[in-house]
Each structure stands twice: as C-alpha cells, then as structure tokens.
Amino acid sequence: MQSSSLATNRPRVAVLIPEETRNRIFTDVVVEALATFAEPVIAADDQLAGESLPELLEDVPVAITGWKSPKLPIESLAPRGSVVFVSHAAGSIKALDILGSLEAGHIRVSHAAPKIADAVAEFTLAQILAHLRRHTEMDAGLRAGKPWFELRHNHLGRLLGAQDVGIVGLGYVGHLVQKMLRPFGCNVCVYDPFIDTAQAKELGVTLLGLEELFERCSVVSLHAANLPATEGMITRDHLESLQPGGLLVNTARAGLIEKGALLEVLQQGRIFAAIDTFDIEPLPDDDALRELQNIYLSPHCAGHTVESYIHQGLSAVEEVRRFLSGETLKQEIIRERAAALA
C-alpha cells in the first residue's frame, strides 16, 4: 500500500519487510524519517509472499529489506529492472539472493550490521563477566538455600583483567568486543587471517594462530563469518585444548564449530560454553545441550534489543537518503568483499 498524502514527485522506496518484523524495526518514527524525502511503498505480507512483487517494484529505484524479507526478483533488479539500491535493515544479505547482482555491479547494497554489532558485542561482554563472576551459580545457590559462605567459597570468581581473552574474527562485532575489553586491562589475543602484525599492534592486541589462541586463552569468543571456508573451523581438538574451566562464547554461527564436537567436549565437564546460536533453531526441547550444567543457553538473542531495532530502521533510512542525495554511504557492502561477509 502507498501513502496518498505524500507528494508523487518524490522517489518511491519500497519497504519489503514482513509486518511482524516491520512493527519492531520500522516504527512510526522510522517511517516518518523516510517520508521526509521519499514516498514509502509499504508492501503487505501477501504481496511479499505472492507473485505480485515484481509489479510492486516497477519504477521503484530503492528497496528497504530486513529479517524475513523475501528473495528479490532478478527481473526487478538493474539492469533489467528499476531497483538500483537495496538498504538492508539487518546483517546478512544471503537470504535476499542479490549477491550476484551486487558483485556484477548492477546494484549497490548497504546493511545495518554495524548497528546490530553494538548489541552483540555488549551481550558477549555480559556473558564473559557473568561466567567469570559465577553469577548463575550464585543466584541458583541462594535460591536453593545453600550456605552463604560455602557458596561464596566454592564459586570464587575471576577478574576479567587478569585473563587472556581470545577473539576469533575481528569483523564488526569482534572489533567492538576487543574495544570493550580494553578498559578491563586483559590481554586480548586475536585470530584473523585478514589482520597483519602492524594492524594488531595499532589495535593493541596479540595476533596468534588458532591453535595457540585456544591453548593460551581462558576465554575464547567466536566472531568469524559463516562461510564455506570457516565451516567447522573450530574442531574438537581446539575445544579440548582450552584451559580447564575455560569459556567458549559463540554469538556468531553454530556452523563455525565441528558438528557434534561441542556437545562431546562439554560432556567431559572440563570447560564451559555460552551459546547463542545452534545448528537447529529453535533449539529442540530434547536437545542434549539443555541437560548440561556447564553451558549458558540463549535463544539467538544477542543482536536483539529495543534500541537496536530502531537503530537498524533509522540507519537503513539514512543510507537511502544518502544514496538518493549522492552522498557517500556509511554502511555499504563493497562488492569485491561481499562474498566474504556472513
């Protein structure tokens, strides 16, 4: 549907986000921001799911997409169609099926991954601190009536500043995590084949190989992109080399870890894990991970906050404004690097 109150000489911008997601990300404030310079064309759910999407996108130069948006019809994308810019109010663009058009230079694409990264990085830090200070055990123990001093003695915490913390992948989230860790004074170690020693020195981090990082660090947090080259990159051997009582945090993708390895190693009881992403989502009720006491489970929520949703929508709209006015985009996916993104 279209807003009839807007001037028809403004560029038409199609909002291709299902209502459930749109209500959280594309709030009235975001729609009003878009309406100041463009004519929003808000697609209904039946239009997104049906065969009328190409018709909706006729003479539309810009599309805004998000979580659960449909694949974009190739006939609607330049050079055959009118859509020349896609502003994605989420992170990965894989589900949109536009990578070929982007890499061919037919369209330009921007995404909101940097906005989501703020929430994921903050959640990662929270998981690390909660583990080191044994928050879950303290809370459960007090509720169960365990002796006060015995509880404190048996679950003595650790200082984050005294740890070697490993980060696998220094992309948007990994970069923010290392930045957040800096004030605590811990030694941040990084594995990222795209980072050289000069960059590591500038960031104040220690560059290590993957094996050495797991052997040295008491906390390892995964932030690598989920690509064919990174599928199963964290093996059982890596997990078993983590220090006793060490913590693995995964707010990236489950596919980074060798299938079955995490469960097998956790069942040994040597290490802990804070896991936000799983091979099957939602996590099945009978999944064996639910039975373990040395794992902190969360429902793929690291990037989800009230404020992040609004920031995603506003940033997507701002990228559209910049594109239409000929300004430099701030969150553009460079086509030469697109395939290496999550």
C-alpha positions in Angstrom: 0.0 0.0 0.0 1.1 3.6 -0.6 0.6 6.8 1.4 -1.6 9.0 -0.6 -0.7 12.1 1.4 2.9 12.2 0.0 4.0 14.2 -3.0 4.1 11.9 -6.0 7.3 13.6 -7.4 9.4 12.0 -4.6 11.3 8.9 -5.3 9.4 5.7 -4.4 11.1 3.5 -1.8 9.7 0.0 -1.3 9.7 -1.4 2.3 9.8 -5.1 1.8 9.7 -6.3 5.5 7.0 -8.6 6.8 4.6 -7.0 9.3 5.9 -8.9 12.3 9.4 -7.7 11.8 8.4 -4.3 10.4 6.5 -3.5 13.6 9.7 -3.7 15.6 12.2 -2.2 13.2 10.2 0.1 11.0 8.3 2.1 13.7 6.3 5.3 13.1 9.5 7.3 13.8 11.4 5.4 11.1 8.5 5.7 8.6 8.3 9.5 9.3 12.0 9.8 8.7 11.7 8.1 5.3 8.6 10.2 4.4 10.6 13.4 4.7 12.4 12.8 1.4 10.7 9.8 -0.3 7.4 8.1 -0.9 7.2 4.9 1.2 5.7 2.0 -0.5 4.9 -0.4 2.3 4.4 -4.0 1.0 1.7 -6.1 2.6 2.6 -9.6 3.6 0.5 -11.2 0.8 2.4 -9.1 -1.7 5.7 -10.3 -0.3 4.7 -13.9 -0.4 2.9 -13.8 -3.7 3.8 -13.3 -7.3 3.0 -9.6 -7.4 6.3 -8.4 -6.1 7.8 -7.6 -9.5 4.7 -5.5 -10.2 5.1 -3.7 -6.9 8.7 -2.9 -7.7 8.1 -1.4 -11.1 9.6 2.1 -11.3 11.0 1.7 -7.7 14.7 2.6 -7.5 15.2 1.7 -3.9 14.1 -1.2 -1.7 14.5 -1.5 2.1 14.7 -5.1 3.4 15.2 -6.7 6.7 14.8 -10.0 8.6 12.5 -12.4 6.8 12.3 -10.3 3.7 11.7 -12.4 0.5 14.2 -13.1 -2.2 14.2 -10.1 -4.6 13.1 -11.0 -8.2 16.0 -10.8 -10.5 13.8 -9.1 -13.1 13.2 -6.2 -10.6 17.0 -5.6 -10.2 19.1 -3.5 -12.5 20.0 -3.7 -15.3 16.7 -5.4 -16.2 14.6 -3.8 -13.5 14.4 -0.4 -11.8 15.9 -1.3 -8.4 19.5 0.0 -8.2 19.9 0.2 -4.4 19.0 -2.1 -1.6 19.2 -0.9 2.0 19.1 -3.9 4.3 17.9 -3.1 7.8 19.7 -6.3 9.1 23.0 -8.0 8.7 23.5 -10.8 6.3 22.0 -10.4 2.7 22.3 -14.1 1.8 18.5 -14.7 2.0 17.8 -11.9 -0.4 19.6 -13.7 -3.3 21.2 -10.4 -4.6 24.9 -11.3 -4.2 25.3 -11.9 -8.0 23.7 -8.6 -8.9 25.9 -6.8 -6.4 29.1 -8.5 -7.5 28.3 -7.7 -11.1 28.0 -4.1 -10.2 24.3 -3.8 -11.3 23.1 -2.7 -7.8 24.6 -1.2 -4.7 23.8 -2.6 -1.2 24.0 -1.3 2.3 23.3 -3.1 5.5 22.8 -2.5 9.3 25.3 -5.0 10.6 27.3 -2.3 12.4 24.2 -1.3 14.4 23.5 -4.9 15.3 27.1 -5.4 16.2 26.7 -3.0 19.2 24.1 -5.3 20.8 26.0 -8.5 20.1 29.3 -7.1 21.5 27.6 -5.9 24.6 25.9 -9.3 25.1 29.2 -11.1 24.6 30.8 -9.0 27.3 27.9 -9.7 29.6 28.3 -13.4 29.1 32.0 -13.3 29.8 31.6 -11.3 33.0 28.7 -13.4 34.3 30.7 -16.5 33.8 33.9 -15.2 35.5 31.9 -14.0 38.5 29.8 -17.2 38.6 26.6 -15.3 38.5 24.4 -18.2 37.5 25.8 -20.5 40.3 25.5 -17.8 42.9 21.9 -17.0 42.0 20.8 -20.7 41.8 22.7 -21.5 45.1 21.0 -18.7 47.1 17.6 -19.7 45.8 18.2 -23.3 46.7 19.2 -22.3 50.3 22.9 -23.3 50.1 25.1 -22.0 52.9 26.1 -18.4 52.4 29.9 -18.7 52.9 30.2 -22.1 51.4 28.6 -20.8 48.2 30.9 -17.9 48.0 34.0 -20.1 48.7 33.0 -22.8 46.2 32.3 -20.5 43.4 35.1 -17.9 43.8 35.2 -15.7 40.7 38.0 -14.5 38.5 39.0 -11.0 37.4 38.5 -10.3 33.7 41.5 -8.0 33.8 43.7 -11.0 34.7 42.7 -13.1 31.8 43.9 -13.8 28.3 40.8 -13.4 26.1 40.8 -14.8 22.6 38.7 -13.3 19.7 38.3 -15.4 16.5 37.4 -13.0 13.8 37.9 -9.2 14.0 34.9 -8.0 12.0 32.2 -5.6 13.2 31.5 -7.5 16.4 34.9 -8.8 17.1 36.4 -5.3 16.8 33.8 -3.9 19.2 34.4 -6.7 21.7 38.2 -6.0 21.8 37.4 -2.3 22.2 35.1 -3.0 25.2 37.6 -5.4 26.8 40.4 -2.8 26.7 39.4 -0.8 29.9 39.5 -4.0 31.9 43.2 -4.5 31.3 43.1 -8.1 30.0 45.4 -9.3 27.3 43.3 -9.6 24.1 44.5 -12.2 21.6 43.2 -12.4 18.1 43.0 -14.9 15.3 42.1 -13.3 12.0 43.9 -14.2 8.7 43.0 -10.7 7.3 44.8 -8.9 10.2 48.5 -8.3 9.9 51.0 -7.6 12.7 51.0 -3.9 12.1 47.2 -3.7 12.4 47.4 -5.8 15.5 50.0 -3.6 17.1 47.9 -0.5 16.3 44.9 -2.1 18.0 46.9 -3.3 21.0 46.1 -7.0 20.5 48.2 -10.1 20.3 48.0 -11.9 17.0 48.0 -15.7 17.3 47.4 -18.8 15.3 44.1 -20.6 16.1 45.7 -23.5 18.0 47.9 -21.2 20.1 44.9 -19.0 20.9 42.9 -21.8 22.3 45.8 -23.2 24.3 46.7 -19.8 25.8 43.3 -18.2 26.5 40.9 -18.8 29.3 38.1 -17.2 27.3 37.6 -17.6 23.6 34.8 -15.7 21.7 33.8 -16.5 18.2 33.0 -13.7 15.7 34.1 -15.1 12.3 31.8 -15.0 9.3 29.9 -18.2 8.5 31.3 -19.2 5.1 32.3 -22.4 3.4 35.9 -21.7 4.3 35.0 -21.3 8.0 32.6 -24.3 8.3 33.7 -26.4 11.2 36.9 -24.4 11.7 36.7 -24.9 15.5 37.5 -28.5 15.9 37.2 -30.9 18.9 41.0 -30.6 19.3 40.6 -26.8 19.7 37.9 -27.2 22.3 39.8 -29.8 24.3 42.9 -27.6 24.3 41.0 -24.8 26.1 42.2 -24.4 29.7 40.2 -26.3 32.4 37.3 -24.1 33.5 37.7 -22.0 30.3 34.8 -20.4 28.5 33.8 -20.6 24.8 31.4 -17.9 23.7 29.6 -18.2 20.4 27.3 -15.4 19.3 28.3 -15.9 15.7 27.0 -19.1 13.9 26.9 -22.7 15.1 28.4 -23.8 11.8 31.8 -22.5 12.9 32.2 -25.4 15.3 32.7 -29.0 14.1 29.4 -30.9 14.2 29.0 -32.8 17.4 32.3 -31.6 18.9 30.8 -29.0 21.3 28.4 -31.5 23.0 31.1 -34.2 23.3 33.6 -31.8 24.9 31.1 -30.2 27.2 30.0 -33.6 28.4 33.5 -34.1 29.7 32.9 -31.3 32.2 36.2 -29.6 31.6 35.1 -26.3 30.1 32.1 -24.0 29.9 30.3 -22.5 26.9 27.9 -19.6 26.4 26.0 -20.4 23.2 23.5 -18.1 21.4 23.3 -19.9 18.0 22.5 -23.5 17.2 22.5 -26.0 14.3 18.7 -26.2 14.6 16.7 -23.2 15.7 14.6 -23.0 17.8 16.6 -25.5 19.9 14.6 -28.7 20.1 13.1 -29.5 23.6 15.0 -32.8 23.7 18.4 -31.4 22.7 21.2 -32.8 24.9 22.7 -29.4 25.4 19.7 -28.5 27.6 20.8 -31.1 30.1 24.3 -29.8 30.7 25.2 -27.7 33.7 28.3 -26.1 32.1 26.5 -24.3 29.3 24.7 -21.0 29.3 22.0 -21.1 26.7 20.2 -18.1 25.0 17.7 -18.1 22.1 19.8 -16.3 19.4 19.1 -13.0 21.1 22.5 -11.3 21.2 21.7 -8.8 18.5 18.1 -8.1 19.6 17.3 -5.1 21.8 14.6 -2.4 21.8 17.1 0.3 20.8 18.9 -1.8 18.2 15.7 -2.4 16.3 15.1 1.3 16.0 18.7 2.0 15.1 18.5 -0.6 12.3 15.5 1.1 10.8 16.8 4.6 11.1 20.2 3.6 9.7 18.6 1.9 6.7 16.6 5.0 6.0 19.6 7.3 6.4 21.5 5.2 3.9 18.6 5.6 1.5 18.7 9.4 2.0 22.5 9.4 1.4 22.1 7.3 -1.7 19.4 9.5 -3.3 21.3 12.7 -2.5 24.5 11.3 -4.0 26.4 11.3 -0.6 28.9 8.6 0.4 27.2 5.6 2.1 28.4 4.8 5.6 27.4 1.1 5.6 27.8 0.0 2.0 28.8 -3.6 1.3 31.7 -3.3 -1.1 31.1 -5.7 -4.0 34.7 -7.1 -4.1 34.3 -8.1 -0.4 30.7 -9.2 -0.4 31.3 -12.9 -0.6 33.5 -12.8 2.5 30.7 -11.4 4.7 28.5 -13.5 6.8 
